């Protein structure tokens, strides 16, 4: 069943996706990550679905796409709001039929892949504006997980800070005991616009 994880940048959406994969029957199979904002639109179909030799200029060999690489496991599409409309259409067909066409190929490829998506944008709003396919949105949004920002989870701040201090101590062989009362109060009162990622970076900077 597809899962859609929503939340601001830095709240830990990929970590949640990895947990969903790890506690599923697919845990011993691949977990493949695609950052939809990092792949040029012209290359997206080739990266995702793969291509046949000679399908286009520069396609000198057959290429297995990331969807095939995730066979038996989980494909995590990060920042799915950046997915081009033409790729949305092709992925919608995959979600319905469990098969896809490699670029330049005429025979479909079948795979068993669970799709987990993440976004920091309001996809329902993008559907209203016509920048995201409505049918694709409803196919993705079968199970919806919303990750609240760190400013709405203030009791977590001290726990997360302790966790990151422990990681830094192990990496650099240091022995920092934790935050002082003043630092703990300041951390608790700060809004953390960059969420957990920002907190981690601050702890690392303080211990460097």
Buried (B, 14 or more C-beta within 10 A) or exposed (E): EBBBBBBBBBBBBBEBBBEBBEEEEBEEBBBBBBEBEEBEEEEBBBBBBBBBEEBEEEBEEBBEBBBBBBBEBBBBBBBBBBBBEEBBEBBBBBBEEEEBBBBBBEEEBEBEBBBBBBBBBEBEEBBEEEEBBEEBBEBBBEEEBEBEBBBEBEEBBBEBBBBBBEBBBEEEEEEEEEBEEEEBEEBBEBEBEBBBBBBBEBBBEBBE
